[in-house]
Amino acid sequence: MYEKKIPKDLNCGIVVTMEVIGGKWKTCLINDINKGIRRPGELHRAHPEASLRVISQQLLELEKNNIIEKKIFPVLPPKVEYSLTETGKTLLPLIAQMLSWGNEYRSIINISD
């Protein structure tokens, strides 16, 4: 297994925050779950440009960091739904601010693929 050579400075709040929400789809997933998109397939359909593997991996990381919780229903076929934890809900104002900033400055930011 890969082990990073330089340890993360978890005394820095920015590093901690980026560890939790850093990732191409994490903030979108948190926002989608808050809006009521709770099933893995629905989340993937909301972001078809992201692979199902990446969506699943980022959901797992969010769950590991206590941002979302996974509920598995005892039915066949199995049904899974995600919801925000109380900790996850505290990220909503930050994500709303990121959305607002992105919308306001989108026209002057030069992002290339």
PyMOL commands that set and color helices and strands:
alter all, ss='L'
color gray80, all
select helices_A, chain A and resi 13-21+26-35+40-46+52-64+86-89+92-105
alter helices_A, ss='H'
color red, helices_A
select strands_A, chain A and resi 68-73+79-84
alter strands_A, ss='S'
color yellow, strands_A
deselect
rebuild
show_as cartoon
